[in-house]
């Protein structure tokens, strides 16, 4: 059978950014006061052998899919830095961490407690990437912390300390660094300087490693399912000798409302954490990334964004440990709860769900069964199909998983735990096990031109949400099923709608069903197939408004754009005479939503 796997802006030469974890923003005192960085203590640590890891990991599909490897560190306040006092009594403490030739560095803190009046900033060597300020609001009862990747092999660590702070109250110690090799596309902007473009300045180490056949989540294939895209997150979880990558979905509950909005749940796969732990300690240093995606479909040189949160509590999960084989997997779900509210600026969504076991298993365009995920740890991608089946993984229990061959798009390591959404946009499954299926050989190449270990899998199974709902394989305790947490008042609801994650308010009505159907029914392109240079788009819309037309080739590259101002009823000629024969996607957008049409040019 198949191999199976658990699964154009111009930038200034200096870019200051605090868009990472929940922080207070701002710039460190050393930058604001132009304090020299001479004679700052430097702590150097070894760079783990990533290539050796890849060689031994490639043959073992049950291992976690790592973003990078740990290196031991011993960096703390005050012994690892230099303290100076400014004229106004404010103090600056600074030290540097170096891992030679590291593409990016993340930091794990085994001691973290900042009293009020202390701010932590991190920056890269050129100081054009700044993370922070982190302060007392980031303190966790666990006393530990984690910070996301900083570009390059050197991290500046700075504490800004108010005059009244007692230095002995500060607890800051880093015992590990993550040397990142995956999931760092968003750092490419910090390699730019002196008027360079992203394309000319980008470090090859920061290029995504998933298949070139993957489809960016923002592409027309994902139109109509933006709520599900915004509910999809990436997770990085300490695992053995590194940080493991998976995907997940923020999920709603029947109890959520604007008057009662709980910290969001994240639903991912149990196999994303290999010990089977039900202890919150295991998830103290989980890093959850939001909006790790590109904002344009044709995005070969575009840098994705990323925003993060840390720390979660384990709520429920199916039993799993790394000794399991595929046939041992029955339910594959892990429900976590974030320890803080998602900031409104993240624009995140908690997804609606459908726990009905007897849903329709077929649909037709523009509706689809769709997923959003982070293959190979890359910026968010999408894949979809029109027909699903029900199966098990040889476990002796029937109908545990949805099974499908993808129509378009692929999955890879790092896609595990992502959601499957039905044609109406409700969550119905969790990515569990995948296999190679039959992708063309051209898809086994990544953006770096590499072939080795580039998986593009289009056979995929999802643990069924309806099976996991009242799961009883691992006992009857509440921490072994979803129902007690997602329907805490026992309403018996079969479905629940999506809401805004920050305040549980209603999501704006850019609908998946009516809007797409209206637009699809109210626009047409002819002739199709296209056999001449005279291609017409005819439209008859219920309300006048600006209409935007974009044509993409099969790689996602934009090949034509047009705007019709105050469009309601009429015909627009599409100037496609310069395009070669082949398949194209035409995206038609209004304020009400989107629809896409496929056309074939056969001149």
C-alpha positions as CSV (number, residue, x, y, z in Angstrom):
1,X,0.0,0.0,0.0
2,X,1.1,3.5,0.7
3,X,3.7,4.7,3.2
4,X,1.8,6.2,6.1
5,X,2.8,9.1,8.3
6,X,1.3,10.2,11.6
7,X,1.1,12.8,10.2
8,X,4.3,43.2,-2.9
9,X,5.2,45.6,-0.3
10,X,8.6,47.4,-0.3
11,X,10.2,47.0,3.1
12,X,12.5,49.6,4.8
13,X,16.1,48.6,5.4
14,X,15.4,48.4,9.1
15,X,12.2,46.7,10.3
16,X,11.3,46.8,13.9
17,X,8.7,44.2,14.9
18,X,7.1,43.1,18.1
19,X,4.5,40.9,16.3
20,X,5.1,37.6,18.0
21,X,3.8,36.4,21.4
22,X,1.5,38.4,23.6
23,X,3.6,41.4,24.6
24,X,3.5,45.1,25.3
25,X,5.4,46.1,22.2
26,X,7.8,49.0,22.3
27,X,11.6,49.2,21.8
28,X,14.3,48.4,24.4
29,X,16.1,51.2,26.2
30,X,19.3,50.4,24.5
31,X,17.8,51.3,21.1
32,X,15.9,54.3,22.3
33,X,19.0,55.7,24.1
34,X,21.5,54.5,21.4
35,X,23.5,52.6,24.1
36,X,26.6,50.9,22.6
37,X,26.7,47.1,22.5
38,X,30.4,46.9,23.1
39,X,31.8,44.5,25.8
40,X,28.5,42.7,26.2
41,X,29.0,39.2,27.7
42,X,28.5,36.5,25.0
43,X,27.4,32.9,25.8
44,X,28.1,30.4,23.0
45,X,26.4,27.1,22.7
46,X,26.8,24.1,20.3
47,X,24.8,23.7,17.1
48,X,23.2,20.3,17.0
49,X,23.8,18.2,13.8
50,X,20.5,18.7,11.9
51,X,21.6,16.6,8.9
52,X,22.4,13.7,11.2
53,X,18.9,14.0,12.7
54,X,17.3,14.0,9.2
55,X,19.2,10.8,8.2
56,X,17.9,8.9,11.2
57,X,14.4,10.4,11.3
58,X,13.6,9.8,7.7
59,X,13.0,6.1,8.3
60,X,10.8,6.4,11.4
61,X,7.4,7.8,10.8
62,X,6.3,7.5,14.4
63,X,8.8,10.1,15.6
64,X,7.6,13.7,16.1
65,X,8.1,16.1,13.2
66,X,10.5,18.5,14.6
67,X,11.0,22.3,13.9
68,X,14.5,22.1,15.3
69,X,16.8,20.6,17.9
70,X,17.6,21.6,21.5
71,X,21.0,22.7,22.6
72,X,21.7,22.9,26.3
73,X,22.2,26.4,27.7
74,X,23.0,28.0,31.0
75,X,22.1,31.7,30.7
76,X,20.6,33.7,33.5
77,X,20.3,37.0,35.3
78,X,22.5,38.5,36.6
79,X,25.5,36.3,35.9
80,X,25.3,36.2,32.1
81,X,25.0,39.9,31.3
82,X,26.2,43.4,32.0
83,X,24.2,45.9,34.1
84,X,24.4,49.7,33.5
85,X,22.4,52.5,35.0
86,X,21.1,55.5,33.1
87,X,21.1,59.1,34.4
88,X,17.4,58.8,35.3
89,X,18.0,55.7,37.4
90,X,16.6,53.2,34.9
91,X,18.8,50.1,34.5
92,X,19.7,48.1,31.4
93,X,20.9,44.5,31.7
94,X,22.1,42.8,28.5
95,X,23.7,39.6,27.4
96,X,24.0,37.7,24.2
97,X,23.4,34.1,23.2
98,X,25.2,32.6,20.1
99,X,24.7,29.4,18.3
100,X,27.0,29.5,15.3
101,X,25.3,29.1,11.9
102,X,21.8,28.7,13.4
103,X,19.1,29.8,11.0
104,X,17.0,30.9,14.0
105,X,17.0,30.5,17.8
106,X,14.1,30.0,20.2
107,X,14.6,30.1,24.0
108,X,13.2,27.9,26.8
109,X,13.2,29.3,30.3
110,X,13.2,27.0,33.3
111,X,12.9,30.0,35.6
112,X,10.8,33.0,34.6
113,X,9.3,35.6,36.9
114,X,9.5,39.3,36.2
115,X,8.3,41.7,38.8
116,X,6.4,44.8,37.9
117,X,8.7,47.4,36.4
118,X,10.8,44.9,34.5
119,X,10.6,44.3,30.7
120,X,12.3,41.6,28.7
121,X,13.2,42.2,25.0
122,X,14.9,39.9,22.5
123,X,16.4,41.0,19.2
124,X,18.5,39.6,16.4
125,X,22.1,40.6,15.6
126,X,21.1,43.6,13.5
127,X,18.3,44.5,16.0
128,X,15.8,44.9,13.2
129,X,13.7,42.1,14.7
130,X,12.5,42.8,18.3
131,X,10.3,40.6,20.4
132,X,8.7,42.0,23.5
133,X,8.3,43.6,25.8
134,X,7.5,40.6,28.0
135,X,6.7,41.6,31.6
136,X,4.8,40.5,34.7
137,X,1.7,39.8,32.6
138,X,3.6,36.9,31.0
139,X,4.4,35.2,34.4
140,X,2.8,31.7,34.7
141,X,2.3,29.8,37.9
142,X,4.5,27.1,36.4
143,X,7.5,29.5,36.6
144,X,8.6,28.6,33.0
145,X,8.3,30.3,29.6
146,X,9.2,30.0,26.0
147,X,9.9,32.6,23.3
148,X,9.5,32.2,19.6
149,X,12.3,32.1,17.0
150,X,14.7,35.0,16.5
151,X,16.4,35.2,13.1
152,X,20.0,34.2,12.8
153,X,22.6,32.7,15.1
154,X,22.8,35.5,17.8
155,X,20.1,36.7,20.2
156,X,20.4,39.9,22.2
157,X,18.7,39.5,25.6
158,X,17.8,42.7,27.4
159,X,16.0,43.6,30.6
160,X,14.8,47.1,31.3
161,X,14.5,47.6,35.0
162,X,12.8,50.5,36.8
163,X,14.7,52.2,39.6
164,X,12.5,50.9,42.4
165,X,12.8,47.2,41.4
166,X,14.7,44.9,43.8
167,X,17.1,43.0,41.6
168,X,16.8,39.9,43.8
169,X,13.1,39.6,42.8
170,X,14.0,38.9,39.1
171,X,14.1,35.3,38.1
172,X,15.3,34.6,34.6
173,X,17.2,31.5,33.5
174,X,17.4,29.8,30.1
175,X,18.3,26.1,30.1
176,X,17.7,25.3,26.5
177,X,17.7,26.9,23.1
178,X,15.9,25.6,20.0
179,X,17.9,25.8,16.8
180,X,15.1,26.1,14.3
181,X,15.3,24.7,10.8
182,X,11.6,24.6,9.9
183,X,8.6,26.9,10.5
184,X,10.7,30.1,10.1
185,X,9.6,31.5,6.8
186,X,8.2,34.6,8.6
187,X,11.8,35.6,9.6
188,X,12.9,36.2,6.0
189,X,12.1,40.0,6.2
190,X,14.9,40.4,8.8
191,X,17.6,39.5,6.3
192,X,16.8,42.6,4.2
193,X,18.9,45.7,4.3
194,X,20.3,48.4,2.0
195,X,17.4,48.5,-0.4
196,X,17.4,44.8,-1.1
197,X,14.3,43.0,-2.1
198,X,13.0,39.9,-0.3
199,X,13.8,37.8,-3.3
200,X,17.5,38.9,-3.4
201,X,18.1,38.9,0.3
202,X,16.2,35.9,1.6
203,X,18.4,33.3,3.4
204,X,17.8,29.9,1.8
205,X,17.6,28.5,5.3
206,X,14.3,30.5,5.7
207,X,12.6,29.1,2.7
208,X,9.8,26.6,3.3
209,X,10.5,23.0,2.9
210,X,7.1,21.6,1.9
211,X,6.3,20.4,-1.6
212,X,6.1,23.1,-4.4
213,X,2.6,21.6,-5.1
214,X,1.2,22.8,-1.8
215,X,-1.5,25.5,-2.1
216,X,-1.3,28.7,0.1
217,X,-4.4,28.9,2.4
218,X,-5.3,32.3,0.9
219,X,-5.6,31.0,-2.6
220,X,-9.0,30.8,-4.4
221,X,-9.3,27.1,-3.4
222,X,-10.0,28.3,0.1
223,X,-12.5,30.9,-0.8
224,X,-15.7,30.8,1.3
225,X,-14.0,29.0,4.2
226,X,-12.1,32.0,5.8
227,X,-13.6,31.3,9.2
228,X,-12.1,27.8,9.2
229,X,-8.7,29.2,8.0
230,X,-8.7,31.7,10.8
231,X,-9.5,28.9,13.3
232,X,-6.4,26.9,12.2
233,X,-3.2,27.3,14.2
234,X,0.3,25.8,14.3
235,X,1.6,24.2,17.5
236,X,5.2,23.7,18.6
237,X,5.5,21.4,21.6
238,X,8.7,20.2,23.4
239,X,9.3,16.6,22.4
240,X,12.4,14.6,23.2
241,X,15.4,16.4,21.7
242,X,13.5,19.2,20.0
243,X,10.2,21.0,19.3
244,X,7.5,19.1,17.5
245,X,5.3,20.6,14.9
246,X,1.6,20.0,14.4
247,X,-1.5,21.8,13.4
248,X,-4.7,22.4,15.3
249,X,-8.1,24.1,15.4
250,X,-9.6,26.5,17.8
251,X,-13.1,25.1,18.7
252,X,-16.3,26.6,20.0
253,X,-18.5,25.2,22.8
254,X,-22.2,25.3,23.4
255,X,-21.6,27.4,26.5
256,X,-19.8,30.3,24.8
257,X,-21.4,33.7,24.4
258,X,-20.4,37.3,24.7
259,X,-21.5,37.2,28.3
260,X,-19.6,34.0,29.0
261,X,-16.5,33.6,26.8
262,X,-14.0,31.0,28.1
263,X,-10.4,30.8,27.1
264,X,-10.4,28.9,23.8
265,X,-9.9,25.2,23.3
266,X,-7.5,23.9,20.7
267,X,-8.3,20.5,19.2
268,X,-5.3,18.6,17.7
269,X,-4.2,15.0,17.4
270,X,-3.2,12.9,20.4
271,X,-0.2,11.6,18.5
272,X,1.2,15.1,18.4
273,X,2.4,14.6,22.0
274,X,4.0,11.2,22.1
275,X,4.0,10.3,25.9
276,X,0.2,10.2,26.3
277,X,0.5,12.6,29.2
278,X,-2.5,14.0,31.0
279,X,-0.4,16.4,33.1
280,X,-0.5,20.2,32.5
281,X,3.2,20.3,33.1
282,X,3.7,18.7,29.7
283,X,2.1,21.7,28.0
284,X,3.7,24.5,30.0
285,X,6.0,25.5,27.1
286,X,3.7,24.8,24.1
287,X,3.9,27.6,21.6
288,X,0.8,28.2,19.5
289,X,1.0,30.3,16.3
290,X,-1.8,32.2,14.8
291,X,-2.1,33.6,11.3
292,X,1.1,31.9,10.1
293,X,0.2,32.4,6.5
294,X,0.8,34.4,3.4
295,X,-1.5,37.2,2.4
296,X,-1.4,36.5,-1.4
297,X,-1.8,33.4,-3.4
298,X,1.2,34.0,-5.7
299,X,3.7,34.4,-2.9
300,X,7.1,33.0,-3.9
301,X,8.8,36.0,-2.5
302,X,6.3,37.1,0.1
303,X,6.9,36.8,3.8
304,X,4.2,35.3,5.9
305,X,3.0,36.7,9.3
306,X,2.9,35.0,12.6
307,X,1.6,35.8,16.1
308,X,2.0,33.5,19.1
309,X,0.8,32.5,22.6
310,X,2.3,30.1,25.2
311,X,1.0,27.6,27.7
312,X,-2.0,25.4,27.7
313,X,-3.8,22.9,30.0
314,X,-4.6,19.4,28.8
315,X,-8.4,18.8,29.0
316,X,-9.0,15.5,27.2
317,X,-7.3,13.1,24.9
318,X,-7.3,9.6,23.4
319,X,-4.6,7.3,24.7
320,X,-1.4,7.4,22.6
321,X,2.3,6.7,23.0
322,X,5.2,6.6,20.5
323,X,5.3,2.8,20.6
324,X,1.9,2.6,18.9
325,X,1.6,1.4,15.3
326,X,-0.9,2.8,12.9
327,X,-3.3,-0.1,13.7
328,X,-3.2,0.8,17.4
329,X,-4.8,4.2,16.7
330,X,-8.6,4.4,17.4
331,X,-9.5,7.9,18.5
332,X,-6.8,10.5,17.7
333,X,-7.8,13.7,19.6
334,X,-6.1,16.0,22.1
335,X,-8.1,18.9,23.6
336,X,-6.1,21.7,25.1
337,X,-7.2,25.0,26.6
338,X,-5.1,28.2,26.3
339,X,-4.2,29.9,29.6
340,X,-4.9,33.4,28.3
341,X,-7.6,35.0,26.1
342,X,-6.6,35.4,22.5
343,X,-6.0,39.1,21.7
344,X,-8.6,40.7,19.5
345,X,-5.8,41.9,17.2
346,X,-5.2,38.2,16.2
347,X,-8.7,38.1,14.5
348,X,-8.9,34.4,15.4
349,X,-12.1,32.3,15.2
350,X,-13.3,29.4,17.3
351,X,-14.7,26.9,14.8
352,X,-18.2,25.5,14.7
353,X,-18.6,21.7,14.6
354,X,-21.0,18.9,13.6
355,X,-21.0,15.8,15.8
356,X,-23.5,13.9,13.6
357,X,-22.1,10.5,12.6
358,X,-24.4,10.3,9.5
359,X,-23.4,13.4,7.5
360,X,-23.5,13.5,3.7
361,X,-20.2,12.3,2.3
362,X,-20.4,13.9,-1.1
363,X,-20.7,17.4,-2.4
364,X,-19.9,19.5,-5.5
365,X,-18.2,22.8,-6.3
366,X,-18.1,25.4,-5.0
367,X,-18.7,23.5,-1.8
368,X,-16.0,21.0,-0.6
369,X,-14.5,19.0,2.2
370,X,-11.6,21.2,3.1
371,X,-8.6,21.4,5.5
372,X,-6.1,24.1,6.4
373,X,-2.7,23.0,7.8
374,X,1.0,23.5,8.1
375,X,2.8,20.9,6.1
376,X,6.5,20.6,6.9
377,X,6.0,23.4,9.3
378,X,5.4,25.9,6.5
379,X,3.0,28.8,6.3
380,X,-0.6,27.7,6.2
381,X,-1.8,25.6,3.2
382,X,-5.1,24.2,2.0
383,X,-6.3,20.9,0.5
384,X,-9.7,19.6,-0.4
385,X,-11.9,16.9,-1.9
386,X,-15.5,16.3,-2.9
387,X,-16.1,12.8,-1.5
388,X,-15.1,11.1,1.8
389,X,-15.4,7.6,3.1
390,X,-15.5,6.0,6.5
391,X,-12.8,3.6,7.6
392,X,-10.7,2.4,10.5
393,X,-7.0,1.8,10.7
394,X,-7.0,-1.9,11.4
395,X,-7.9,-1.3,15.0
396,X,-10.8,-3.7,15.3
397,X,-13.2,-0.8,15.9
398,X,-15.3,0.3,12.9
399,X,-15.7,3.8,11.4
400,X,-13.1,5.6,13.5
401,X,-11.8,7.8,10.7
402,X,-12.8,9.7,7.6
403,X,-10.8,8.5,4.6
404,X,-10.2,10.4,1.3
405,X,-8.0,11.0,-1.7
406,X,-7.5,14.7,-2.0
407,X,-8.7,16.5,-5.2
408,X,-6.2,19.3,-4.9
409,X,-3.4,20.1,-2.4
410,X,-1.4,17.7,-0.3
411,X,-0.5,17.1,3.3
412,X,2.8,16.3,5.0
413,X,4.4,16.0,8.4
414,X,3.2,19.0,10.4
415,X,-0.3,18.7,9.0
416,X,-1.2,16.3,11.7
417,X,-3.9,17.5,14.1
418,X,-5.4,19.9,11.6
419,X,-9.2,20.0,11.0
420,X,-11.4,18.6,8.3
421,X,-14.4,20.9,7.6
422,X,-17.6,19.7,5.9
423,X,-19.1,21.6,2.9
424,X,-21.0,23.9,5.3
425,X,-17.8,24.8,7.2
426,X,-18.3,22.7,10.3
427,X,-15.4,20.8,11.9
428,X,-15.9,17.0,11.5
429,X,-12.4,15.5,11.8
430,X,-8.8,15.7,13.0
431,X,-5.8,14.8,10.7
432,X,-4.4,11.5,11.9
433,X,-2.6,9.3,9.3
434,X,-1.7,10.0,5.7
435,X,0.1,8.2,2.8
436,X,1.7,9.0,-0.5
437,X,-1.2,8.0,-2.8
438,X,-0.2,8.9,-6.3
439,X,1.3,12.5,-6.5
440,X,3.4,13.2,-9.6
441,X,7.2,13.1,-9.2
442,X,7.3,16.9,-9.7
443,X,5.6,17.3,-6.4
444,X,8.5,15.7,-4.5
445,X,10.5,18.9,-4.7
446,X,10.5,21.9,-2.3
447,X,11.1,25.6,-3.0
448,X,14.8,25.0,-2.5
449,X,14.9,22.5,-5.3
450,X,15.5,19.7,-2.9
451,X,14.0,16.2,-3.4
452,X,15.0,14.3,-0.3
453,X,12.3,13.9,2.4
454,X,9.8,16.1,0.6
455,X,6.5,14.4,1.2
456,X,3.3,15.2,-0.8
457,X,0.6,12.9,0.4
458,X,-2.9,12.9,-1.0
459,X,-4.3,9.9,0.8
460,X,-5.3,11.1,4.3
461,X,-7.5,10.0,7.2
462,X,-9.1,12.1,9.9
463,X,-10.1,10.9,13.3
464,X,-13.9,11.3,13.2
465,X,-15.2,14.1,15.5
466,X,-18.4,12.2,15.9
467,X,-16.5,9.1,17.1
468,X,-14.3,11.1,19.5
469,X,-17.3,13.0,20.8
470,X,-18.5,10.4,23.4
471,X,-15.3,8.3,23.1
472,X,-15.3,5.2,25.4
473,X,-12.3,3.1,24.1
474,X,-10.0,4.4,26.9
475,X,-12.5,4.4,29.7
476,X,-15.5,6.6,30.6
477,X,-13.7,9.5,32.4
478,X,-14.4,13.0,31.1
479,X,-10.7,13.5,30.2
480,X,-11.1,10.7,27.6
481,X,-13.9,12.3,25.5
482,X,-14.9,15.6,23.9
483,X,-18.6,15.9,24.8
484,X,-18.3,17.1,28.5
485,X,-16.1,20.0,27.4
486,X,-17.6,21.1,24.1
487,X,-21.2,20.7,25.4
488,X,-20.7,21.3,29.1
489,X,-24.4,22.0,29.7
490,X,-25.5,18.8,28.0
491,X,-27.7,20.5,25.5
492,X,-27.5,17.7,23.0
493,X,-26.7,20.1,20.2
494,X,-25.5,18.4,17.0
495,X,-23.9,21.6,15.7
496,X,-22.5,24.8,17.0
497,X,-21.6,27.9,15.0
498,X,-18.2,29.7,14.7
499,X,-17.6,32.8,16.9
500,X,-14.8,35.4,17.3
501,X,-12.2,33.9,19.7
502,X,-11.5,37.1,21.7
503,X,-15.0,37.9,22.9
504,X,-17.3,35.1,21.5
505,X,-19.2,37.7,19.4
506,X,-20.9,36.6,16.2
507,X,-18.7,36.2,13.1
508,X,-19.6,38.7,10.3
509,X,-21.8,37.2,7.7
510,X,-19.4,36.5,4.8
511,X,-21.3,33.2,4.4
512,X,-20.0,29.9,3.1
513,X,-23.3,28.8,1.6
514,X,-25.6,31.6,0.5
515,X,-22.9,34.0,-0.6
516,X,-20.9,31.5,-2.6
517,X,-24.0,30.1,-4.1
518,X,-25.3,33.5,-5.1
519,X,-22.1,34.5,-6.7
520,X,-21.6,31.2,-8.4
521,X,-25.1,31.3,-9.9
522,X,-24.8,35.0,-10.9
523,X,-21.6,35.0,-12.8
524,X,-20.5,32.9,-15.8
525,X,-17.6,32.7,-18.2
526,X,-17.9,31.9,-21.9
527,X,-16.8,30.3,-24.1
528,X,-15.4,27.6,-21.8
529,X,-13.2,25.9,-23.0
530,X,-11.7,29.1,-24.4
531,X,-10.9,28.7,-28.1
532,X,-10.4,32.4,-29.1
533,X,-9.3,35.7,-27.7
534,X,-12.9,36.8,-27.0
535,X,-13.5,35.7,-23.4
536,X,-16.5,37.2,-21.6
537,X,-17.5,37.2,-18.0
538,X,-21.3,37.9,-17.6
539,X,-22.7,38.9,-14.3
540,X,-26.1,39.8,-12.8
541,X,-25.8,40.6,-9.1
542,X,-28.6,41.4,-6.7
543,X,-26.9,44.6,-5.5
544,X,-24.5,47.1,-7.1
545,X,-20.9,47.1,-5.8
546,X,-17.3,46.9,-6.9
547,X,-16.4,43.6,-8.4
548,X,-12.8,42.3,-8.5
549,X,-11.6,39.7,-11.0
550,X,-8.4,37.7,-10.6
551,X,-7.1,34.9,-12.8
552,X,-4.5,32.4,-11.4
553,X,-2.5,29.7,-13.2
554,X,-2.2,26.3,-11.7
555,X,0.8,27.3,-9.6
556,X,-1.2,30.1,-7.9
557,X,0.5,32.9,-9.8
558,X,-1.7,35.9,-10.6
559,X,-1.9,36.3,-14.4
560,X,-4.7,38.8,-14.8
561,X,-6.6,41.3,-12.7
562,X,-9.5,43.7,-13.3
563,X,-12.0,45.8,-11.4
564,X,-15.6,46.6,-12.4
565,X,-16.8,49.7,-10.4
566,X,-20.4,49.6,-9.2
567,X,-21.1,46.3,-11.0
568,X,-24.6,44.9,-11.1
569,X,-25.5,43.6,-14.5
570,X,-23.4,43.4,-17.6
571,X,-20.5,41.7,-19.5
572,X,-16.8,42.2,-19.0
573,X,-14.2,41.0,-21.5
574,X,-11.2,39.2,-20.0
575,X,-7.9,40.1,-21.7
576,X,-6.4,36.6,-21.7
577,X,-4.9,36.5,-25.2
578,X,-1.3,36.3,-23.9
579,X,-1.9,33.2,-21.8
580,X,-0.7,29.8,-22.9
581,X,-3.1,26.8,-23.1
582,X,-3.9,25.2,-19.8
583,X,-6.2,25.3,-16.8
584,X,-6.8,28.5,-14.9
585,X,-8.9,29.7,-11.9
586,X,-11.0,32.8,-12.1
587,X,-11.8,34.4,-8.8
588,X,-14.7,36.9,-8.7
589,X,-15.0,38.9,-5.4
590,X,-17.4,41.4,-4.1
591,X,-18.0,42.8,-0.6
592,X,-20.3,39.8,0.0
593,X,-17.7,37.2,-0.6
594,X,-16.0,35.1,-3.3
595,X,-16.5,32.5,-5.9
596,X,-14.1,30.7,-8.3
597,X,-14.6,29.3,-11.8
598,X,-12.3,26.9,-13.6
599,X,-11.6,27.7,-17.3
600,X,-9.6,25.7,-19.9
601,X,-7.7,27.6,-22.6
602,X,-7.5,25.4,-25.8
603,X,-6.6,27.8,-28.6
